[in-house]
Amino acid sequence: MQAYEYKAAVAVTGLIAADLEKLFDIDVCTHRALASGELKIPRAVALGLLLMLVTNTNARSACVLVSADLRRAA
């Protein structure tokens, strides 16, 4: 995934900084570096974003699903 694809995927899914941190453990500085192409987008992040796009999963739904999974693991 290229930086422009990352930025587009984040925009289309409606992810904000708090969502990125919760879903992918990405802080604001890392997000900026990924979006600018300074850092390579990790495969797991790229796959997660692509999965959200393909399944039409928005940020709110993804966060709910992750929260449910985290509660179950605890």
Secondary structure, DSSP 4 states (H G I P E B T S, - for coil): --HHHHHHHHHHHT--HHHHHHHH---HHHHHHHHHTSSPPPHHHHHHHHHHHHTT--HHHHHHHHHHHHHHH-
